[in-house]
């Protein structure tokens, strides 16, 4: 099973206002494992980058001046993607921009249809964690994925981070915690979805026996609880049923 985790950066938020793709980042999964293969490309959008978009990704007009146009990279991009399923966070945004770019080409590549070959990890996260924040940073915190290098958005970095998040989110329980706050497991080397079993050759755990004095103090404490609760000390009741 081949899957491509994809992310884009753009000049702005709306294709209806003529905004364009300026960066594409993809990483490859095969049978739920990262292969190390990736695709990354900056693109000359043939227009200015909005100031608000620049604040998000930090990609300036000067950086993009000498980059190829979308028409020049589309064959290489589509060749890398092939017939793999796409995994995208907030897929409607990226697919909308890709299809808008396809619409400018002659001949026009086949549009990507959401729901057939696209997995929207945002919708998946909302179904698993209703009522919670499910942006990529929140999911990184929830699943213990290191995103310390994500000061600005970047298509390839975000695709790599999303791949880790998606594998953990779809791979079962990642951590045991109280209050819904999941602890990071990156320091232990545990992927979060694997089961850690103790070796059969491990030394047996020591059995610590209570002393006579400790047992007497314990009984006195139970008697005090029983008195203050009008005879409703559950520990004494359980003891009586086992004797």
C-alpha positions in Angstrom: 0.0 0.0 0.0 1.7 3.2 -1.2 0.6 6.6 0.3 1.9 10.1 -0.2 1.7 12.7 2.6 1.4 16.1 1.0 1.4 19.7 2.0 1.5 23.0 0.1 2.3 26.6 0.8 0.5 29.4 -1.2 0.5 33.1 -1.9 -2.7 33.5 0.0 -5.9 31.8 1.1 -8.3 31.9 -1.8 -8.0 30.5 -5.4 -10.9 32.8 -6.4 -8.5 35.8 -5.8 -5.9 34.3 -8.1 -3.6 32.9 -5.4 -1.2 30.3 -6.4 1.0 27.4 -5.0 4.6 28.4 -4.2 5.8 25.2 -2.5 4.9 21.5 -2.6 6.3 18.9 -0.1 5.6 15.1 -0.2 6.9 12.1 1.7 6.3 8.5 0.7 4.8 5.7 2.9 4.8 2.1 1.9 2.9 -0.3 4.0 2.7 2.3 6.8 6.5 2.9 6.8 8.4 5.9 5.8 10.6 5.0 2.8 12.9 8.0 2.8 11.7 9.1 -0.6 10.3 12.6 -0.9 9.5 15.3 -3.4 10.1 19.0 -2.7 9.8 22.0 -5.0 9.5 25.8 -4.7 7.4 27.3 -7.5 7.3 30.8 -9.1 3.7 31.8 -8.7 3.8 34.6 -11.3 2.3 37.0 -8.8 3.1 38.6 -5.4 3.0 36.8 -2.1 0.4 38.3 0.3 1.9 39.9 3.5 -0.3 37.7 5.7 0.9 34.5 3.9 4.5 35.6 4.2 4.1 35.9 8.0 3.0 32.2 8.0 5.6 30.6 5.8 8.4 33.2 5.4 8.7 32.5 1.7 9.4 35.9 -0.1 8.9 37.0 -3.6 12.7 37.2 -4.0 13.1 33.6 -3.1 10.7 32.5 -5.8 11.9 34.7 -8.6 14.2 32.1 -10.2 12.1 29.1 -9.4 10.3 27.1 -12.1 6.6 27.7 -12.9 4.0 25.1 -12.1 3.7 24.0 -15.7 7.4 23.1 -15.7 7.2 20.8 -12.6 3.7 19.2 -12.9 4.9 16.1 -14.8 7.6 15.4 -12.2 5.2 16.0 -9.4 2.5 13.7 -10.9 5.1 11.1 -11.6 6.1 11.0 -8.0 2.6 10.8 -6.7 1.5 8.2 -9.2 -1.6 6.3 -8.2 -0.9 6.5 -4.4 -3.5 7.7 -2.0 -2.9 11.2 -0.6 -2.8 12.1 3.1 -3.4 15.8 3.6 -4.3 17.9 6.6 -7.3 20.1 5.7 -7.4 18.5 2.2 -10.0 20.8 0.7 -7.5 23.7 0.9 -4.5 21.9 -0.8 -6.7 20.0 -3.3 -8.5 23.2 -4.3 -5.2 24.9 -5.1 -3.8 21.8 -7.0 -7.0 21.6 -9.1 -6.8 25.3 -9.8 -3.3 24.9 -11.0 -4.3 22.0 -13.2 -7.1 24.1 -14.6 -4.5 26.6 -16.0 -2.7 23.9 -18.0 -3.2 22.6 -21.5 -3.7 19.7 -21.7 -5.4 19.7 -18.3 -4.5 16.9 -15.8 -7.3 15.0 -14.2 -8.7 16.7 -11.2 -8.1 15.1 -7.8 -11.3 14.1 -6.1 -11.6 14.3 -2.4 -13.0 11.2 -0.8 -11.8 8.7 -3.4 -8.0 8.8 -3.1 -7.6 11.5 -0.5 -7.4 10.9 3.3 -8.1 14.2 5.2 -6.2 13.8 8.5 -8.0 16.9 9.9 -11.4 15.2 9.5 -9.9 12.0 10.9 -8.6 13.9 13.9 -11.9 15.6 14.5 -13.7 12.3 14.6 -11.2 10.9 17.1 -10.9 14.0 19.3 -14.2 15.9 19.0 -14.3 19.3 20.7 -10.5 19.6 20.8 -7.9 21.6 18.8 -6.8 19.4 15.9 -4.4 21.6 14.0 -1.0 20.1 13.3 0.7 21.7 16.3 -2.0 20.5 18.7 -1.8 16.9 17.3 2.0 17.0 17.7 1.6 17.8 21.4 -1.1 15.2 21.8 0.9 12.4 20.1 4.3 13.3 21.3 5.7 14.3 17.9 8.7 16.7 17.9 7.8 19.9 16.0 10.4 22.1 17.7 11.8 23.1 14.3 8.4 24.4 13.1 8.9 28.1 13.7 7.4 28.8 10.3 5.2 26.6 8.0 7.1 24.7 5.3 5.6 22.2 3.0 8.2 19.4 3.3 8.7 19.8 7.0 4.9 19.8 7.6 4.5 16.7 5.4 7.2 14.9 7.4 5.6 15.9 10.7 2.1 15.0 9.4 3.4 11.5 8.4 4.5 10.9 12.0 1.2 12.2 13.4 -0.9 10.2 11.0 0.9 6.9 11.7 0.5 7.4 15.5 -3.2 8.6 15.1 -4.1 5.5 13.1 -1.9 3.0 14.9 -3.7 2.6 18.2 -3.1 3.9 21.8 0.0 6.1 22.1 0.2 6.7 25.9 -1.5 6.2 29.2 -2.3 9.3 31.1 -4.9 10.9 33.4 -6.8 14.0 32.4 -6.4 13.5 28.7 -2.8 15.0 28.5 -0.6 12.5 26.7 3.0 12.5 27.6 5.8 12.6 25.0 7.4 9.2 24.2 10.1 10.4 21.8 12.9 10.2 24.5 12.2 6.5 25.1 12.3 5.6 21.5 8.8 4.2 21.6 6.8 5.0 18.5 3.6 5.0 20.6 1.9 2.2 18.6 4.2 -0.7 19.4 3.8 -2.9 22.5 6.8 -3.1 24.8 7.0 -6.5 26.5 9.2 -7.4 29.5 11.9 -10.0 28.8 11.1 -13.5 30.1 14.6 -13.6 31.7 13.9 -10.6 33.9 14.5 -10.9 37.6 11.3 -11.5 39.7 10.0 -8.5 41.6 10.8 -8.6 45.3 7.9 -9.3 47.7 7.9 -7.0 50.7 6.1 -8.4 53.7 4.4 -6.1 56.2 5.8 -6.2 59.8 3.6 -7.0 62.9 3.9 -3.4 64.0 2.9 -2.1 60.6 -0.1 -4.4 60.5 -1.2 -3.3 63.9 -1.1 0.4 62.9 -3.0 -0.4 59.8 -5.8 -2.1 61.8 -5.9 0.8 64.1 -6.4 3.2 61.2 -9.1 1.1 59.7 -10.9 1.0 63.1 -10.7 4.8 63.3 -12.2 5.1 59.8 -14.9 2.6 60.7 -15.8 4.6 63.8 -16.0 8.0 62.1 -18.0 6.5 59.2 -20.6 4.8 61.4 -19.5 1.3 60.5 -19.1 1.9 56.8 -15.4 1.2 56.3 -15.3 -0.7 53.1 -11.9 -2.3 53.8 -13.2 -3.9 56.9 -16.3 -5.2 55.1 -14.2 -6.7 52.4 -11.9 -8.3 54.9 -15.0 -9.8 56.7 -16.3 -11.4 53.5 -12.9 -13.1 52.7 -12.4 -14.6 56.2 
